[in-house]
Structure formats: C-alpha cells, structure tokens
Amino acid sequence: MVQVALGGGSLPWDAVKAQIVKTDPELIKIIEATFIVSPQGGGVRMGPHFGDRHGDIISPFRFEAVNRKTKEKIVLVIEESDDFQFTDRFKFTLERAKKADQAEQ
C-alpha cells in the first residue's frame, strides 16, 4: 500500500518571491513586470514521511495573476527548471483561467 506523503498548502507570494530571488532575481523581475500576482497561492506540502522537511511547502507553486497589459486572468505555475540541481533556477508556465460561464457548465 502506498501512503500519500504530499498535500496542498497555501503560502504568500512574498515568501515564494523571497525564495526565488536568492538564485533567480531576473525571473522575479519578469514576473512582476508582466503580472499582478495574487498575494496568496499554493504549493505542495510535504508529509510526515519527509522527516525534517515535514510541513515544508515546495514547488510547483500556483498563483492567480492578471496580465498587466491584456488584463487576462491566468494561473501562474512556478516550478524548478530541468537543470535545477545545478542552477537553482526556476521556470514558470501559464494556465488560462476558466471563464465564469465555462466553470458553471
């Protein structure tokens, strides 16, 4: 039997930004120049099987955001880059937010 060791967790944008800016300040500049990021988002909360890391919230982080130029609502997904082990850099992708009328169907 496999036990679930990960769950959801909420965290502030300021905490995520402080973590990322240490190794990838350019990414934060790009994100904040392009989007208005919600002050609260979420990540993956590590379970008790992770010992000292129990309760830590790790990527992927998800934050609702609004494009400053187009005003489109999106979900900003921030995760470790493919070479994170060597670079400590992150990457982000966008998910289009569902329109209210689509969510009700």
Rosetta blueprint (number, residue, H / E / L):
1 M L
2 V L
3 Q L
4 V L
5 A L
6 L E
7 G E
8 G E
9 G E
10 S E
11 L E
12 P E
13 W H
14 D H
15 A H
16 V H
17 K H
18 A H
19 Q H
20 I H
21 V H
22 K L
23 T L
24 D L
25 P H
26 E H
27 L H
28 I H
29 K H
30 I H
31 I H
32 E H
33 A H
34 T H
35 F E
36 I E
37 V E
38 S L
39 P L
40 Q E
41 G E
42 G E
43 G E
44 V E
45 R E
46 M E
47 G L
48 P H
49 H H
50 F H
51 G H
52 D H
53 R H
54 H L
55 G L
56 D L
57 I E
58 I E
59 S E
60 P E
61 F E
62 R E
63 F E
64 E E
65 A E
66 V E
67 N E
68 R L
69 K L
70 T L
71 K L
72 E L
73 K E
74 I E
75 V E
76 L E
77 V E
78 I E
79 E E
80 E E
81 S L
82 D L
83 D L
84 F H
85 Q H
86 F H
87 T H
88 D L
89 R L
90 F E
91 K E
92 F E
93 T E
94 L E
95 E E
96 R E
97 A L
98 K L
99 K L
100 A H
101 D H
102 Q H
103 A H
104 E L
105 Q L
